[in-house]
Amino acid sequence: MAKHLNSIKEIKHHLKKKIINYDVSLVSIIIIRHEENKNIMPIINSIKDETYRKVEILVGDCCIEDDTELTAYISSDRKIIYEKYDNIDESIKELSDRALGEYMNIILSEVQFSTQRIETMMNIILESEKIIFVASDNADLNNIEDEIFKPKNENDNSVLGNLISKNTIAELLKDHKVNFLNQCSGVIFKSSFKKTFLDNYKVDYFRLWSEFMKFGHGFYVNRQLIASHEKQELFFTYLERSSEESWVYYTVLKLMTNVEKDALINQWCESLFYSIAEDIAGFKCEKKKNKDYRLPLLLADISEFVKNDETLKVPNTALAAIKSLDEEYCIANIDRDKVLFSCVTVYHLFTSAILSEIYYKDKKKVLILSNLIESAEKLYENLKKSCIWDQVILFDEKRVLDSHSAEEYKELFLECGTLHYFTFGTPLNESIISLINPNTKMILTDEGLMTYFIKEFLPGYIINRGYTARQIKLDFADEVWVYNKDLIISEFEQPVREIQMPEKEKLKPIVQKLNLLFNYNPKPMEEGVLFFDQYFEYSELFTKEDEITMQASILNVLDKQKTFVKKHPRIDISKYNNTSITIMENSDLPWELLRLNELMENQSKPRVFVTYFSTAILTDFMIGKKYSAENNSYILLEKIIKEFGYHEDLKFLYKIIEKLENNFHKKIYLPETIDQLSEVFEQVK
């Protein structure tokens, strides 16, 4: 007889309320070439053509002999990282450290498994903040099973160890309620990266794996990996924390009802990740239309839960009650006079302070500061003393795997009537947007150059920088606020509002408060040629060798011009050791702060500004457009760095430059070579 759930409490007992985000994540695939598996070209081709939507490939070559075809292929594809190693363990460790993906898939074959290596990979998983996949050509590996599952001593009565030795992951799930499912069907993974298998296999099992991964959900771990005796319990604690999705609760619940295990696994693969994926995508579209993206997903989860469990029926009255209570709760708890600012960079902080003083002087204001900001703890203390905000929160991004890192602020997120968030995504912004009241007014706010062509630039930015689409939210914004509407390239569907800076006399006290925040004692700046350097390390947008060559060539020219450098806070000062270039005083402070102080005191003089494509060079056209009138020269090095292998497409930058020249009648130089850069300096002296 079907059990009816008539109360919210009963429904929540069977189904946790989850916000599932189905945007695509970057997956790092590590392929190990070794003596028993030399030909990895089919694997690379299959991954690029058939597997993930967005992938980073890292190859560790442990073979003595080189593969000329492989070497030639990799040298022509800058996105494949290739390194030679002496042994497999070293390659796994180092490539895992270099991987940028949110998920990581290590491609191995059965000949590479041994008890020692399994423990090596176990340590990588435990130390990594990524979610790990380990795929093997053989899901069984019976030939080494006894050795792996054998207890290290006769007194080892580990329940987990005994259960694993029964050759079924389902048993482990059933008896320990572990919140993950790590094995679909061996045939899905067996030789599944070979093109012949993909082209000829009629049942198309591989599509299950593709559907499974393209949403960035879950992970597969070969069950032999779990048999590291000393690390078992810690490993499962990690898995419980890493994989909480509604489909897991459904699967575990079904396992607990003693459904026949093999049939359940097949059903799970064929329905939940194959056909239901399209239904889930439909709910995602619906949530964008309705704005209230939490409720449709909750109803979707309940609907799917009921559809796949004939023993459980949720009447329509209960669903209606959920909807009604959810809407009433959100509306009743919102405070239209409370404004929330989410800051991940000092530019965000700078803009938040200006908006707080100009637009929200009499509102209740809360600022959340990410600890990814340089000297965040020191800034945090100054922010609390500033009296600009009623509440200041230091958010620990490193606790992202801890589900309580954002949940503890859920009540605050539901209360806020307005949210100012920026285009640079981190777990902080992702958490806020997932938990914010659907009735909150969400304002996508100027964070610099990228905001002005964010819609066009975003797809390539996500792929090249390793962000996920869910981290940079555009669809949920009600309005877009920028410093200069005339420079916008993107065609936003939302209303665009220009941030109106006040007259000098009204701005001066705000600037003084900003000086206190950053412990800045204003003084005249004497620099004539100013280079805004940028931080490229780890960006993977060109090789380290190309970057060093490029920087040496550019700095050599700047060195002759008595240039001062406004360095990025993360740049090591030793970079400039072999030049006479001077680091400008207060170089680690926001340029916008230094510039506004200068403009407020009428101490500005004509300068030559040089950069690759830093937002700082445009300060006078954005924040300072009302106050700056001197005849400066502007040099962008974007075309030069492309000569050194930089491969990010910045074509939209040229549209900004065209607008600047037309609207402000300023000449912006774009030299294409080092020689042209020298010639430009002769013109602007």
C-alpha positions in Angstrom: 0.0 0.0 0.0 1.4 3.4 -1.0 2.5 5.6 1.8 1.1 9.2 1.6 3.1 12.2 2.8 0.8 15.0 3.8 3.1 17.3 5.7 6.2 19.4 4.8 8.1 17.7 7.6 7.4 14.2 6.2 8.4 15.2 2.7 11.6 16.7 3.9 12.3 13.5 5.8 12.5 11.7 2.5 14.0 14.3 0.3 16.5 17.0 1.2 15.9 20.4 -0.4 18.7 20.9 -2.9 19.6 23.5 -5.4 21.2 21.6 -8.3 23.2 23.6 -10.9 23.7 21.9 -14.2 26.2 24.2 -15.9 29.3 22.7 -17.3 32.5 22.4 -15.3 36.1 22.1 -16.5 37.3 18.5 -16.3 41.1 17.7 -16.1 41.9 14.4 -17.7 45.3 12.8 -16.8 46.5 10.1 -19.2 49.5 8.0 -18.3 51.6 6.5 -21.1 53.7 3.6 -20.0 55.4 0.6 -21.5 52.3 -1.6 -21.5 50.1 1.1 -22.9 52.1 3.1 -25.4 49.5 4.1 -27.9 47.4 6.8 -26.3 46.4 8.6 -29.4 43.0 6.9 -29.6 42.3 7.9 -26.0 43.2 11.6 -26.7 41.1 11.7 -29.9 38.1 10.0 -28.2 38.2 12.4 -25.3 38.4 15.5 -27.5 35.7 14.3 -29.9 33.3 12.3 -27.8 33.6 12.9 -24.1 33.4 16.1 -22.1 32.2 19.5 -23.2 35.1 21.4 -21.7 38.3 19.5 -21.0 41.9 20.0 -20.1 44.3 17.1 -21.1 47.5 16.4 -19.2 49.8 13.6 -20.5 52.4 11.9 -18.4 54.9 10.0 -20.5 56.7 7.2 -18.6 57.9 5.4 -21.7 61.6 5.1 -22.5 60.9 5.4 -26.3 59.3 8.6 -27.7 56.3 8.4 -29.9 57.0 10.8 -32.8 53.3 11.0 -33.9 52.2 11.8 -30.4 55.0 14.4 -29.9 54.1 16.1 -33.2 50.4 16.1 -32.3 50.8 17.5 -28.9 53.2 20.2 -30.0 50.5 21.5 -32.4 47.9 21.7 -29.6 48.8 24.2 -26.9 46.0 23.0 -24.7 47.5 19.6 -24.1 50.1 19.6 -21.2 52.8 17.0 -21.8 55.6 16.0 -19.5 58.2 13.1 -19.4 58.5 11.2 -16.1 60.6 8.4 -14.7 57.8 6.6 -13.1 54.0 6.4 -12.9 53.5 7.5 -9.3 55.5 10.7 -9.9 53.5 11.5 -13.0 50.2 11.0 -11.1 51.2 13.2 -8.2 52.7 16.1 -10.3 50.0 16.2 -12.9 47.3 16.1 -10.3 48.8 19.2 -8.7 48.9 21.0 -12.0 45.4 20.2 -13.0 43.0 23.2 -13.0 39.7 21.4 -13.4 37.0 21.3 -10.8 36.8 17.5 -11.6 39.8 15.3 -12.4 39.8 12.0 -14.3 42.8 9.8 -14.2 42.9 7.3 -17.1 44.7 4.1 -16.1 44.7 0.5 -17.2 44.7 -2.7 -15.1 48.4 -3.3 -15.5 49.1 -0.1 -13.6 47.2 -1.1 -10.5 49.1 -2.3 -7.4 48.5 -2.0 -3.7 51.2 0.6 -3.4 49.9 2.7 -6.3 46.4 2.6 -5.1 47.5 4.1 -1.8 49.4 6.8 -3.7 46.2 7.7 -5.6 44.2 7.6 -2.4 46.5 10.2 -0.9 46.0 12.4 -4.0 42.3 12.2 -3.5 42.4 13.0 0.2 44.7 16.0 -0.3 42.9 17.4 -3.3 39.9 19.7 -3.2 38.8 18.4 -6.6 36.5 15.6 -7.2 38.4 12.6 -8.6 37.4 10.1 -11.3 39.6 7.0 -11.8 38.6 5.0 -14.9 40.2 1.7 -15.7 40.0 -0.5 -18.8 38.7 -3.3 -16.5 36.2 -2.7 -13.7 36.9 -6.1 -12.1 40.6 -6.7 -12.0 40.1 -10.1 -10.4 43.7 -11.1 -10.9 44.9 -8.7 -8.2 41.7 -8.6 -6.1 42.8 -11.0 -3.4 46.0 -9.1 -2.8 44.2 -5.7 -2.4 41.3 -6.8 -0.2 43.4 -9.0 2.0 43.6 -7.4 5.5 47.1 -6.2 6.6 46.9 -8.3 9.8 44.7 -10.9 11.2 43.1 -8.5 13.7 41.9 -6.2 11.0 38.1 -6.5 11.3 37.2 -3.4 9.4 33.6 -3.7 8.3 34.2 -1.6 5.3 37.1 -3.8 4.2 35.0 -6.9 4.5 32.1 -5.4 2.6 34.2 -4.2 -0.3 35.6 -7.7 -0.8 32.1 -8.9 -1.7 32.6 -7.4 -5.1 29.6 -5.1 -5.1 29.6 -1.4 -4.4 25.8 -1.6 -3.9 26.4 -3.6 -0.7 28.5 -0.8 0.7 25.9 1.8 -0.1 23.1 -0.3 1.4 24.8 -1.0 4.7 26.6 2.3 5.2 24.3 4.8 3.5 27.3 6.5 1.9 26.1 9.5 -0.2 27.7 8.5 -3.5 27.4 6.0 -6.2 30.6 5.0 -7.9 29.9 2.2 -10.3 27.4 2.2 -13.2 28.3 -0.8 -15.2 31.7 -2.1 -16.1 31.0 -2.2 -19.8 30.5 1.6 -19.9 34.1 2.1 -19.0 35.7 -0.9 -20.5 37.6 0.3 -23.6 35.1 3.1 -23.8 37.7 5.7 -24.9 38.6 3.8 -28.1 36.9 5.2 -31.3 36.1 1.7 -32.7 34.1 1.0 -29.5 32.2 4.2 -29.8 31.5 3.9 -33.5 30.4 0.2 -33.5 28.8 -0.4 -30.1 25.0 -0.6 -30.9 23.6 -0.1 -27.4 25.6 3.2 -27.1 26.5 2.7 -23.5 29.0 5.4 -23.9 26.3 8.0 -24.2 25.4 7.3 -20.6 28.9 8.3 -19.6 28.7 11.4 -21.7 25.3 12.4 -20.3 26.6 11.6 -16.8 29.6 13.9 -17.1 28.4 16.8 -19.2 26.4 18.1 -16.3 29.4 17.9 -14.0 27.7 15.5 -11.6 29.0 12.7 -9.5 32.2 10.7 -10.0 33.4 7.2 -10.8 36.1 5.5 -8.7 37.3 2.0 -9.6 36.4 0.0 -6.6 39.9 -1.4 -6.1 41.0 2.1 -5.2 38.7 2.1 -2.2 40.5 -0.8 -0.7 43.4 1.1 0.9 42.9 -0.2 4.4 44.3 2.6 6.5 42.5 5.4 4.6 39.1 4.0 4.3 37.0 5.9 6.8 38.6 9.2 6.0 38.0 8.6 2.4 34.3 7.9 2.9 34.0 11.0 5.0 35.4 12.9 2.0 32.9 11.3 -0.4 29.9 12.0 1.8 31.0 15.7 1.9 31.7 15.9 -1.8 28.6 14.3 -3.4 25.2 15.5 -2.2 22.7 15.5 -5.0 19.0 14.4 -4.9 19.6 11.4 -7.3 21.9 10.0 -4.7 19.3 10.1 -2.0 16.9 8.3 -4.4 19.4 5.6 -5.2 20.4 5.0 -1.6 16.8 4.9 -0.5 16.1 2.3 -3.2 19.1 0.2 -2.1 17.8 0.2 1.5 14.6 -1.3 0.3 16.5 -4.4 -0.8 15.8 -4.1 -4.5 17.9 -6.6 -6.6 21.3 -4.9 -6.9 22.3 -5.4 -10.5 18.8 -4.5 -11.8 18.9 -1.3 -9.7 22.3 -0.2 -11.1 21.1 -0.7 -14.7 17.9 1.2 -14.0 19.9 4.0 -12.4 22.2 4.3 -15.5 19.5 4.0 -18.2 16.9 6.2 -16.7 18.4 8.7 -14.3 21.3 9.9 -16.4 19.9 9.1 -19.9 16.3 10.1 -20.3 15.8 12.2 -17.2 18.7 14.5 -18.1 16.5 16.2 -20.7 13.7 16.7 -18.2 16.1 18.3 -15.8 17.4 20.6 -18.5 13.7 21.7 -19.1 13.3 22.6 -15.4 16.5 24.7 -15.7 15.0 26.7 -18.6 11.8 27.2 -16.5 13.7 28.5 -13.6 15.3 31.2 -15.7 11.9 32.3 -16.9 10.3 32.4 -13.5 13.2 33.9 -11.5 12.3 31.7 -8.5 14.8 29.0 -9.4 14.7 27.3 -6.1 11.1 26.2 -6.1 10.9 24.6 -9.6 14.0 22.5 -8.8 12.5 21.4 -5.5 9.3 20.4 -7.3 11.4 18.7 -10.0 13.2 16.7 -7.4 9.9 15.6 -5.8 8.3 14.8 -9.1 11.3 12.6 -10.1 11.4 11.0 -6.7 7.8 10.0 -6.9 7.9 8.8 -10.5 10.7 6.3 -9.7 9.3 5.0 -6.4 5.9 3.3 -6.6 5.7 2.9 -2.9 5.7 6.6 -2.3 3.0 9.0 -3.4 3.0 12.8 -2.7 -0.5 14.2 -3.2 -1.0 17.5 -5.1 -2.2 19.1 -1.9 1.2 18.6 -0.4 3.0 20.0 -3.5 0.7 23.1 -3.4 1.4 23.5 0.3 5.2 23.5 -0.4 4.7 26.2 -3.1 2.5 28.3 -0.9 4.7 28.1 2.1 7.9 28.8 0.1 6.4 31.9 -1.5 5.0 33.2 1.8 8.2 32.6 3.7 10.3 34.5 1.1 8.0 37.4 0.8 7.5 37.7 4.6 11.2 37.6 5.4 12.6 40.1 2.9 13.8 43.5 4.0 13.7 46.0 1.2 16.0 48.4 3.1 18.8 45.9 3.5 21.6 45.9 0.9 24.2 43.2 0.5 27.6 43.6 -1.3 29.6 40.6 -2.3 33.3 41.5 -2.7 36.0 39.2 -4.2 38.5 41.8 -5.3 39.6 45.2 -4.0 38.0 46.8 -7.0 34.7 45.3 -5.8 35.3 46.7 -2.4 36.2 50.1 -3.8 32.9 50.2 -5.8 30.9 48.9 -2.9 32.2 51.7 -0.7 31.3 54.4 -3.2 27.8 52.9 -3.8 27.2 52.6 -0.1 28.0 56.3 0.5 26.3 57.7 -2.6 23.2 55.6 -3.1 22.6 53.7 0.2 23.6 56.2 2.9 20.4 55.6 5.0 20.0 51.9 4.2 21.1 48.9 6.3 24.2 47.7 4.5 26.1 44.3 4.8 29.4 43.6 3.1 30.8 40.1 2.6 34.5 40.1 2.0 36.2 37.0 0.4 39.4 35.9 2.0 40.9 35.5 -1.5 41.7 39.2 -1.4 45.3 40.0 -0.5 45.6 41.0 3.2 41.9 40.2 3.7 42.2 39.8 7.5 43.8 43.3 7.8 41.2 44.9 5.5 38.4 43.2 7.5 39.4 45.0 10.7 39.5 48.3 8.9 36.1 47.7 7.3 34.5 47.1 10.7 35.9 50.4 12.0 34.8 52.4 9.0 31.1 52.6 9.9 30.2 52.5 6.2 28.5 49.1 6.6 26.3 47.9 9.5 27.8 44.4 9.2 31.0 43.0 7.7 31.6 39.3 7.2 34.9 37.7 6.2 33.9 34.7 4.1 36.3 31.7 4.0 36.4 30.5 0.4 38.6 27.6 1.5 35.7 26.0 3.4 33.8 25.5 0.1 33.7 21.8 0.6 32.0 22.3 3.9 28.3 22.7 3.3 28.0 25.0 6.3 30.3 27.6 4.8 27.4 29.5 3.2 24.4 27.9 4.9 25.2 29.7 8.2 24.3 33.0 6.4 21.2 31.7 4.7 18.9 33.8 6.9 20.9 36.9 5.9 20.6 36.0 2.2 16.8 35.6 2.5 16.4 39.0 4.3 18.3 41.2 1.8 16.2 43.3 -0.5 19.1 44.2 -2.8 22.3 42.3 -3.8 25.2 43.9 -5.6 27.3 41.2 -7.2 30.1 41.3 -9.7 31.1 39.4 -12.8 34.1 37.6 -11.3 32.8 34.3 -9.9 33.9 32.3 -6.9 32.2 29.9 -4.4 31.1 33.0 -2.4 29.0 34.5 -5.3 27.8 31.0 -6.3 26.7 30.3 -2.7 24.9 33.7 -2.4 23.0 33.3 -5.7 22.0 29.7 -4.8 20.5 30.8 -1.4 19.3 34.4 -2.1 15.7 35.2 -1.7 14.0 35.0 -5.2 12.4 38.3 -4.5 15.7 40.1 -3.9 16.7 42.8 -6.5 19.9 41.5 -8.0 22.3 44.0 -9.6 25.2 43.0 -11.8 27.7 45.7 -10.9 30.7 47.2 -12.7 34.0 45.4 -11.9 36.1 46.8 -14.7 36.7 46.2 -18.4 35.2 42.8 -18.7 31.8 43.9 -17.5 31.4 46.1 -20.7 31.6 43.1 -23.1 30.9 40.3 -20.6 28.2 38.5 -22.7 30.6 38.2 -25.7 33.7 37.4 -23.7 32.3 35.0 -21.2 32.3 31.7 -23.2 36.0 31.9 -24.1 36.9 33.2 -20.6 35.3 30.2 -19.0 37.1 27.7 -21.2 40.5 29.4 -21.0 40.5 30.3 -17.3 38.9 27.1 -15.9 35.8 28.8 -14.4 32.4 27.2 -14.6 29.5 28.9 -16.1 27.6 28.7 -12.8 30.2 31.0 -11.2 29.5 34.0 -13.3 25.8 34.8 -13.3 24.2 37.0 -15.9 20.7 35.5 -16.2 19.5 36.3 -12.7 20.3 40.1 -12.8 17.4 42.5 -12.6 19.6 45.5 -13.5 23.2 46.2 -14.7 25.1 49.2 -13.1 28.3 50.5 -14.8 30.4 53.7 -14.5 30.1 54.6 -18.2 27.1 53.4 -20.3 28.7 54.9 -23.4 31.4 52.2 -23.4 29.1 49.1 -23.2 29.5 46.6 -26.0 27.1 43.9 -24.7 23.4 44.2 -25.4 21.9 43.5 -22.0 18.2 42.5 -21.7 18.1 44.1 -18.3 18.0 47.9 -17.7 21.4 49.5 -17.6 22.1 52.2 -15.1 25.1 54.5 -15.0 26.7 55.1 -11.6 26.7 58.9 -11.1 29.8 60.1 -9.3 29.2 63.3 -7.2 30.9 66.6 -7.5 34.4 66.9 -6.0 33.3 68.5 -2.7 30.9 65.6 -2.0 33.3 63.0 -3.1 36.3 64.2 -1.0 34.9 62.8 2.4 34.2 59.5 0.7 37.8 59.3 -0.6 39.0 60.1 2.9 37.1 57.1 4.2 38.6 54.9 1.5 42.1 56.1 2.5 41.5 54.9 6.1 40.3 51.5 4.8 43.5 51.0 2.9 45.8 52.8 5.4 46.8 55.3 2.7 48.4 58.6 3.5 48.0 60.6 0.2 51.0 62.2 -1.4 51.8 63.6 -4.9 52.7 61.1 -7.5 55.7 62.0 -9.7 55.6 59.2 -12.2 55.6 60.3 -15.8 55.5 56.9 -17.6 53.4 54.4 -15.6 53.2 50.7 -16.6 50.2 48.7 -15.2 51.7 45.2 -15.0 49.5 42.1 -15.0 49.6 38.7 -13.5 49.8 35.8 -16.0 51.3 33.0 -14.0 49.2 29.9 -13.9 46.8 31.4 -16.5 47.8 28.8 -19.1 47.2 31.4 -21.8 50.7 31.0 -23.1 53.8 29.0 -22.0 56.1 30.1 -19.2 58.9 30.3 -21.7 56.9 32.6 -24.0 55.9 34.8 -21.1 59.5 35.2 -19.9 60.7 36.2 -23.4 57.8 38.6 -23.8 58.3 40.3 -20.5 62.0 40.7 -21.1 61.4 42.4 -24.5 58.8 44.8 -23.2 60.6 45.7 -20.0 63.7 46.4 -22.1 61.8 49.1 -24.0 60.1 50.5 -20.9 63.5 50.6 -19.0 64.7 53.2 -21.5 61.7 55.5 -20.7 62.3 55.9 -17.0 59.2 53.9 -16.3 57.5 53.4 -13.0 55.6 50.1 -12.5 52.2 49.7 -10.8 52.7 46.0 -10.2 50.0 43.4 -9.5 49.9 42.4 -5.8 50.7 38.8 -6.7 53.8 39.6 -8.9 57.1 38.8 -7.3 59.3 42.0 -7.2 62.3 40.0 -8.4 60.8 40.0 -11.9 62.3 43.5 -12.3 65.8 42.8 -10.9 67.7 43.2 -14.1 66.1 46.6 -15.0 66.3 50.1 -13.7 62.5 50.3 -13.6 61.2 51.7 -10.3 58.2 50.2 -8.4 55.9 53.1 -7.7 55.2 53.9 -4.1 52.0 52.3 -2.7 52.0 49.9 -5.7 49.8 47.4 -3.9 46.9 49.8 -3.3 44.0 50.1 -5.8 45.0 52.5 -8.6 41.5 53.9 -8.5 42.2 55.1 -4.9 45.5 56.7 -5.8 44.1 58.4 -8.9 41.0 59.8 -7.2 43.1 61.3 -4.4 45.3 63.0 -7.1 42.2 64.3 -8.9 40.6 65.6 -5.8 43.6 67.7 -4.9 44.2 68.9 -8.5 47.7 67.4 -8.5 47.3 65.5 -11.7 49.7 66.0 -14.7 49.9 64.5 -18.2 51.2 61.0 -18.2 51.9 58.0 -20.5 49.9 55.0 -19.3 51.0 51.5 -20.6 49.4 48.1 -20.0 48.5 44.9 -21.7 44.7 45.4 -21.2 44.3 46.3 -17.5 41.1 48.1 -16.4 43.3 50.6 -14.5 44.3 52.4 -17.8 40.6 53.2 -18.2 40.0 54.7 -14.8 39.9 58.2 -16.2 37.1 57.2 -18.6 35.1 55.4 -15.9 35.3 56.5 -12.2 37.3 59.6 -12.9 35.6 60.8 -16.1 34.0 63.8 -14.4 37.3 65.0 -12.9 40.1 64.2 -15.4 40.9 66.6 -18.2 44.7 66.5 -18.9 46.1 65.2 -22.1 47.4 61.7 -21.3 48.7 59.1 -23.7 47.5 55.5 -23.6 49.4 52.4 -24.9 47.9 48.9 -25.0 50.2 46.0 -25.6 47.5 43.4 -26.4 48.7 43.0 -30.0 52.3 42.6 -29.0 51.6 39.8 -26.5 49.8 37.8 -29.2 53.1 37.7 -31.1 54.4 35.7 -28.1 51.7 33.1 -28.2 48.9 34.6 -26.1 45.8 33.0 -27.4 42.8 34.6 -25.7 40.5 36.5 -28.1 40.1 40.1 -27.1 38.5 41.4 -30.3 35.8 43.2 -28.2 38.5 45.3 -26.6 38.9 47.0 -30.0 35.3 48.1 -29.9 35.9 49.7 -26.5 38.9 51.5 -27.9 36.9 52.8 -30.8 34.3 54.2 -28.4 36.9 55.8 -26.3 38.5 57.6 -29.3 35.1 58.7 -30.6 33.6 59.8 -27.3 36.6 61.2 -25.5 38.8 62.2 -28.5 41.8 60.4 -27.0 44.5 58.6 -29.0 45.1 55.0 -27.9 48.1 53.3 -29.3 48.2 49.6 -30.2 51.7 48.7 -31.3 52.0 45.3 -32.9 55.7 44.7 -32.4 58.5 45.7 -30.0 60.0 48.0 -32.6 56.6 49.8 -33.0 56.4 50.2 -29.2 59.7 52.0 -29.3 58.5 54.2 -32.1 55.3 55.1 -30.2 57.4 56.3 -27.2 59.2 58.7 -29.6 55.8 60.2 -30.5 54.4 60.6 -27.0 57.5 62.0 -25.2 
